[in-house]
Amino acid sequence: MDQQITVVVERDGKVRLEVEGIRGSQCLSVTAFLEKEMGKVCERQRTGDFYKSQHVALKNRITSENRAA
């Protein structure tokens, strides 16, 4: 899924950010610059994606300096 931030300006002037495609708490760091510019955060609603962990694949390479020729 693509990552997307939607900014919604409601009739009463409140601004809402909707984040899609980002799992875990990473969405907080992704939207931090917008929250800083917009001012005080009045409310934060976490979706199910917030509680899912990021899938990180790590690949280790084992090397040996004493390889037999």
Protein Blocks (a to p, Z undefined) as FASTA:
>chain_A
ZZdddddddfkopacdddehiacjklmmmmmmmmmmnopafbdcddfklmpccddddddd
dddfkbcZZ
